[in-house]
Amino acid sequence: MSMEMGGGAPNRSIIAIDHLFVSYDKADILHDVSLEIPEGVFLPLVGPNGSGKTTLLRAILGLIKPRKGKIETALERSEFGYVPQNRAIDPLYPVTTRQILLMGLYPKTGPWRRLGNFEKERVHGVMEDLQLTEHADKTFGELSGGTKQKALIGRALVSDPQVLVLDEPTSDLDEKSGREVLGRLLNLSKNHGKTVLIAHHGVETVKHLATRLCLVKHGTVLLVDAEGMLGEQIP
């Protein structure tokens, strides 16, 4: 199965999921999921809390081993950029905002190599784009919830990954900041060919940004037309 974007020719598949089952304590969280994700798509994953959105993203990243089925991609692990929910980092850990972003370069540079001018400019540019420059030397624990989330997004962006995987990236942002972040992610997909997978609880916020939505509900996964979700509510 391929997904047509904008009514044109279908993009080639970048991630293929085949009859996937993922279980916790012998109970299936994801049940018989088959899905092909095209290159360059902006694909929101929507559904109720606890429906399996985070589990699906973590399975795609290889962080969870399926009970059955497989996920295939030609990409290296370093070509994925992951933005977990901001509570994934201990706020008491004494690391600055700049250091958070530098962590995003470690898969390619290692934690100890001296950075060149290109890497330094890359980090500086992402911090400016996300309006993090004034917070560069603050520790993660000193940041507001929204600024913490921006720092995690910046960490994923600095390595210029081919696929961005984001788990509720606007959950702690105000409405204006949330729109700005979603706009940037959409731009990365439309104008830079990035594949963006984003778990998002608010259907009303994302259904106008995408052609298709990935509906995750009761452990099942279904691609639906965004226009068909008009007026639909997800508890």
N, C-alpha and C positions, 0 to 999 in steps of 0.2 A: 504493500500500500504506500502510495506517495501522496503528499499533500500539495495541492496547488496554492500558490501564493498570489493574491491579487488578480486571479483569473488567468494568469499566464501558464507557462509550462511548469510542470512539477519540479521542485528542487530535488537533488539527490539526497538520499537518506544519510544522515550522519550518525544516528543512533538507532539500532533495531532491537526491540524487546520482543521476545518470543515465549509465549505461554509461561509467564513469570508468576511464581508464588513466593511470597515472603511471609514468614511466620515468627511470632514471638510466643514463647511458652506453649508451643504446639497449636496455637490459634492463628489462622491466616489473617494477616493484615492486608495483603494484596492477593487477589484471587484471579488466576488465569489471565494475566495482563499481556496483550499483544499490541504493540504500538511501534510505528516508524516515525522518527522525528527528522524533518528535513533540515538541511543546512541553511542557516541564515534566518530561521523562523523566530518570531517573538511569540512564545507560547506560554500563556498563563495557565497554571494549574489551580483550579478552583474546586471548592467543596467544603463540607462542614469541618469544623475542628475535629481532629481525631480520625479523619476519613482515610488517611494514608498518604497525603501529599508529601510530607517530609520523608516518609519511608521510601516512596518512589524516587525522590531526588537522591537520597543517600544510596539507594541501590544502583542508580545510574552512575554515581561517583565511585562505586566499588567499595563503599564503606560498610555495606551490609551484604552478607552472602545469601543468595536466594535459596529457598528450600528446593525449588524446582524451576526449570526454565533457564533462559540465558539472555544476556544483554551483550550486544556486539557493537563495537565502534573501532574505527581505524586510528583513533586519536591516542596520543600518549597522555598519561595522567597530568603532566605539566600543562597540557593544552586546555584543561578545565580550570575555571576560576570559581571558587565556592564562597558564598556569603551565607553563613549560618545565622540563626537568630542571635541577637547581640548578647544574650545571656550565656552563649557558648564560651565566652572568655571571662575568667575570674576578674571582677573589677578591682580586686585587691592586688593583682599581679602588677608590679611596678614597671610598666612599659609605656612609653610615650606614643602619641598619635603617629609621629614620624616612624617610629620603630614598628608599629602595627603595619603600616604600608610597606616598609622594607621587607617584612616577613613574606609578602606576596612575591618577592623576587627569589626567595630561597630555593624553590624547586629548580631554577635555572642557574643560579649563581652559587648556591651553597651559603650557609650562614656566616662564613668567615672571610670570603673573598672581598678584597677592597673594590668598592664600586667605581666604575668609570663615569665619565661625564654624561654619557647617554642615560645610564640608569638613574643618576642623580636628577637629571632634567625630567626624566619620566615621572619620578616620584613627585617632584616639585609641580609639574603640570597637572597631575591628578589631584594633588592637594588644592591647587588653585581652582580647578574645575568644580570641586566639591565644597569649596569655601571652608577648607580645613586649615589654611596656612596660619591663622592666628591661634590655632589650637595645637600647633606642631609639637610643642614641648610640654604639653599637659599630659599627665598620666591618664590611662584609660578610665580609671575610677573617678577622675575629676570631670569627665565629660557628661553632658546631658544624654538622655536616652537617644535622641535623634542624632546627635553628633557621634555617639558610639556606632550607630548603624552606618553612618556615612563613612567612618573610618574602616569598617569591615568591607564596605563596598569598594573603597579605595584600595584596600589590600588585594582584592580580587582583580581589580583593573590594571594594576601596575605591570603585571606580567604580560598584558595584551593577549589574554587567552582566546581561543577560538570559540569555546562554549562557556557561557556564564550561567551558573546555577545559583539561584537566590531563594532563600527560605524566608518569606514574609519580610522583605527588605524595607518596607515602609511602615512597619507596625508601630514604631515609636516616633514617627515623624509627624509634624503638623501637616495640615492639608496642602499648604503651598509647597513645603519641602518635599512631600510625597509626590506631588505632580512633577516637580523638577527632576526627581530621581527617575521616575517612570519615563519621563520624556527623554532623558539621557539614555536609558536602556533601550528604548524604542529606536532611537537614533543609531545606536550601535548595531542594531539588527538591520534596519532599513538602508543605512548609508555606509556601513562598514562590514556587512556580511557576517556579523557575529550571530551565533545561535544563543538565544536567551530563554532560559527556562525559569519561571518565577512562580513560586507558590504564593497565592494571594487570597485572602479570605473575602475581600470586597469585590464581588462580581461587578457591581455598578461602576467601580473605578477602572477596571481593566477591559471590560467588554467592548469599549469603543476604540481600543488601541490595537486589537488583534482581529485577524480573520477567523481564526478558530480558537476555541478554548478546550483545555483538557479537563474534563469533569471527573473528579475522583470522589466516589461516594460508596460507602459500605464496602470498600475493598475492591471495587470494580473501577475501570478506567475507560472513558469514552470520549472521543473527539466530537465536539459539537460546533455548529456554526455560531459565531458570536451573536449574529443578528437574531438567532433563534432564542437567545437567552434574554432578550429584551423583556423586562417586566418580571423575570424569574427571580425568586428569592431563594437563597441557600441558607438554611438555619445554622 
